């Protein structure tokens, strides 16, 4: 999931923000740091639960900052704010179940959406 957030952040920032802007750099680095901290925390889990816990919390805090950057971006441009979405992995299949505002995308290949 963290890798998906990173990939989407890079694509969004490249498309909607000037590549040399501080906001672009800050958002991409926050997403990248989240991925790295989760990976390092997973590696440390075999040796230290405390380090794993700390790195996971650092990643969580970084993703929270990234979320706030997305909110600022939307607010400053007068864009409609979407309600938070919770993704869950269906245990019996490889589909993600999540609410989606666009009915035409609910039946996309390999993706199932639920409202």
C-alpha angles and dihedrals in degrees: 000000000000091000090053091051089051094048093048092046092053091049093046094047092047090051102041107025132058106259093229095050122114091232092056092050094044095050095046092047092048091053092045092049090052091055092046095048092050091049092048091046091053091051091048093050090086092058109025130019089189093059091045090052093049095048091047090052091049089052091048091051091048092051089049089055089049091051089053090050089054090049091050091049091052096044094048091053096043093245122159113259115230122220114255114276124214116206120205128183113233108234095212097050144018093255126116115225115210139138112263127189095213112074092195090064095052092085097045115142113278092359127097122190127196129192 
